[in-house]
Amino acid sequence: MNQPAITPATTADIPALNQLVNSAYRGDSSRKGWTTEADLLGGIRTDEAGLQAMLDNTDAVILTYKSASQLIGCVYLEKKGTDMYLGMLTVSPELQAAGIGRQLLEAAENWAKAQHCRAVTMTVIPQRTELIAWYQRRGYQPTGETHPFPNDPRFGLPKQPLSFIVLEKVLTN
C-alpha cells in the first residue's frame, strides 16, 4: 500500500484541486463532511484560474495530500512579511475526521517554520464555530482583528452578511 504523501502542488494538480476544494466547501457533496459552507455561501469556492494564480505566486505554495496517487487534501500557504497565511485547508468530505486535516495543518506549520515565520495566520467566517473550535484546540487564537467578506462572486455568494475573524498561532522553533 502506498504511504500518503504531502507535497507541493503542480499545474498538473489544478483540475483535481478545483474538484476537491469545491466538493468540500459548497453544494450537496460538501454536506457529507463537517466543513461545509453550503448554508452560508452559494456559488463556487474557487476555479482553475484562481488556483493557477495561487501557484504562480512566488510567495505561496499549495501543499497536497495524496494517497495512492489520489488527491484527497490540500492547504494554501502564502508568506506575508514575517507571517505565513494559511487558507483553503481542504479534506475530501468522505474522509474528514480521519486526521488528514491535522496532518496538513502540521505540515503547514513545519513549512512556515522552515520559512522562518513568526506565526501562522488565517481568516475564518465567525459563524463557523465548530471550525474555530477545531483550530483553537490546535493552538490558534482569535487576534480581535476582523476583515470584510469580499464582495466578489469568485469567492462565493453570501446567503447572509459575512465577515472574517483572524486566528493566529505563534510558532516556536
C-alpha positions as CSV (number, residue, x, y, z in Angstrom):
1,M,0.0,0.0,0.0
2,N,1.3,3.5,-0.8
3,Q,2.1,5.8,2.0
4,P,0.3,9.1,1.9
5,A,2.5,12.0,0.7
6,I,2.3,15.7,1.4
7,T,4.0,17.6,-1.5
8,P,3.7,21.0,-3.2
9,A,1.1,21.1,-6.0
10,T,2.0,21.5,-9.6
11,T,0.0,22.8,-12.6
12,A,-1.0,19.2,-13.3
13,D,-2.9,19.1,-10.0
14,I,-5.2,22.0,-10.8
15,P,-8.2,20.1,-12.2
16,A,-8.2,17.7,-9.2
17,L,-7.6,20.6,-6.7
18,N,-10.6,22.5,-8.2
19,Q,-12.9,19.5,-7.9
20,L,-11.7,18.7,-4.4
21,V,-12.0,22.2,-2.9
22,N,-15.4,22.9,-4.4
23,S,-16.7,19.5,-3.3
24,A,-15.6,20.1,0.3
25,Y,-16.9,23.6,0.7
26,R,-20.0,24.0,-1.5
27,G,-23.0,22.2,-2.7
28,D,-24.6,18.9,-1.6
29,S,-21.4,16.9,-1.7
30,S,-19.9,19.2,1.0
31,R,-22.7,18.2,3.4
32,K,-21.0,14.7,3.7
33,G,-18.3,16.4,5.8
34,W,-18.4,18.8,8.7
35,T,-16.6,21.7,7.0
36,T,-19.4,22.7,4.6
37,E,-20.1,26.3,3.9
38,A,-23.2,25.4,1.8
39,D,-25.6,27.1,4.2
40,L,-23.6,30.3,4.3
41,L,-22.4,30.7,0.7
42,G,-23.6,29.7,-2.8
43,G,-21.6,29.6,-5.9
44,I,-18.1,28.2,-6.2
45,R,-15.2,28.3,-3.7
46,T,-12.5,28.5,-6.4
47,D,-11.8,27.9,-10.0
48,E,-8.9,26.7,-12.1
49,A,-7.8,30.3,-13.0
50,G,-7.7,31.2,-9.3
51,L,-5.7,28.1,-8.4
52,Q,-3.3,28.8,-11.2
53,A,-2.8,32.3,-9.8
54,M,-2.1,30.8,-6.4
55,L,0.6,28.5,-7.9
56,D,2.1,31.4,-9.9
57,N,2.6,33.4,-6.7
58,T,6.3,33.0,-5.8
59,D,5.5,33.7,-2.1
60,A,2.9,30.9,-2.0
61,V,2.5,27.1,-2.2
62,I,-0.4,24.7,-2.2
63,L,0.5,21.5,-0.3
64,T,-1.3,18.5,-1.5
65,Y,-2.2,15.3,0.4
66,K,-2.2,12.3,-1.9
67,S,-2.9,8.6,-1.0
68,A,-2.4,6.0,-3.7
69,S,-1.9,9.0,-6.1
70,Q,-5.4,10.3,-5.4
71,L,-5.6,13.9,-4.2
72,I,-7.6,13.9,-1.0
73,G,-6.5,17.1,0.8
74,C,-4.7,20.4,0.4
75,V,-3.8,23.6,2.1
76,Y,-2.7,27.0,0.7
77,L,0.2,28.9,2.3
78,E,1.4,32.4,1.5
79,K,4.3,34.2,3.2
80,K,3.2,37.7,4.2
81,G,6.0,39.5,5.9
82,T,7.1,37.5,8.9
83,D,3.8,35.5,9.0
84,M,2.5,32.6,6.9
85,Y,-1.1,33.0,5.8
86,L,-3.0,29.7,5.8
87,G,-6.1,29.2,3.7
88,M,-8.2,26.6,1.8
89,L,-7.4,23.7,4.2
90,T,-9.4,21.0,2.5
91,V,-10.1,17.3,3.0
92,S,-12.4,15.2,0.9
93,P,-15.8,15.2,2.6
94,E,-15.9,11.4,2.7
95,L,-12.5,11.3,4.6
96,Q,-13.0,14.1,7.1
97,A,-12.4,13.3,10.7
98,A,-9.7,10.8,9.8
99,G,-6.7,13.0,10.9
100,I,-5.8,14.2,7.4
101,G,-6.6,17.9,8.2
102,R,-4.4,17.6,11.3
103,Q,-1.6,16.2,9.2
104,L,-1.9,19.0,6.7
105,L,-2.0,21.6,9.4
106,E,1.2,20.2,10.9
107,A,2.9,20.2,7.5
108,A,1.8,23.8,7.0
109,E,3.3,24.8,10.4
110,N,6.5,23.0,9.5
111,W,6.6,24.8,6.2
112,A,6.2,28.1,8.0
113,K,8.9,27.3,10.4
114,A,11.3,26.4,7.5
115,Q,10.5,29.8,6.1
116,H,11.4,31.4,9.5
117,C,7.9,32.7,10.0
118,R,6.8,34.2,13.4
119,A,3.3,32.9,13.2
120,V,0.6,31.2,11.1
121,T,-2.5,33.3,10.5
122,M,-5.8,32.6,8.9
123,T,-9.2,34.1,8.4
124,V,-12.4,32.2,9.3
125,I,-16.1,33.1,9.0
126,P,-17.2,33.6,12.6
127,Q,-20.4,31.5,12.0
128,R,-18.1,28.5,11.6
129,T,-17.9,27.9,15.4
130,E,-17.1,24.2,15.1
131,L,-14.2,25.0,12.8
132,I,-12.9,27.8,15.0
133,A,-13.0,25.4,18.0
134,W,-11.0,22.8,16.0
135,Y,-8.3,25.4,15.3
136,Q,-8.3,26.6,18.9
137,R,-7.7,23.0,20.1
138,R,-4.6,23.2,17.9
139,G,-3.3,26.4,19.4
140,Y,-4.9,29.1,17.1
141,Q,-6.4,32.1,18.9
142,P,-8.5,35.0,17.7
143,T,-6.5,38.2,17.4
144,G,-9.5,40.5,17.7
145,E,-8.9,41.6,14.1
146,T,-11.8,41.3,11.6
147,H,-12.0,41.7,7.8
148,P,-14.9,42.2,5.5
149,F,-16.0,39.3,3.3
150,P,-15.1,40.1,-0.3
151,N,-17.9,41.3,-2.5
152,D,-16.7,39.1,-5.3
153,P,-18.6,36.2,-6.8
154,R,-15.3,34.4,-7.3
155,F,-15.3,33.7,-3.6
156,G,-18.9,32.7,-3.3
157,L,-22.3,34.3,-3.0
158,P,-23.2,35.1,0.7
159,K,-26.6,33.9,1.9
160,Q,-26.3,36.2,4.9
161,P,-24.0,39.1,5.9
162,L,-20.5,37.6,6.4
163,S,-17.1,38.7,7.6
164,F,-13.8,37.1,8.7
165,I,-12.1,36.9,12.1
166,V,-8.3,36.4,12.2
167,L,-6.8,33.5,14.0
168,E,-3.1,33.2,14.8
169,K,-0.7,30.7,16.2
170,V,2.7,31.9,17.2
171,L,5.3,29.4,16.2
172,T,8.1,28.1,18.4
173,N,11.2,26.6,16.8
